[in-house]
Amino acid sequence: MDSKLLDILVCPICKGPLVYHKTTQELICKADKLAFPIRDDIPVMLEGEARTLAEDEAI
């Protein structure tokens, strides 16, 4: 994942910061508890494609 891209990407819902998780290939929004997938090195920043984080998932 390109670090320059990570610097400008924000959550499409709350406009908050995202955390990159390399192992799961996801961008995590801690505020909304959503995980946006990264497919073929392209972040999928659609609310309908995001996965809701479980309460027990470490962020």
Protein Blocks (a to p, Z undefined) as FASTA:
>chain_A
ZZklmmmpccfklopacdddfklopaddfklopacddeehiacfbfklpccddfklcZZ
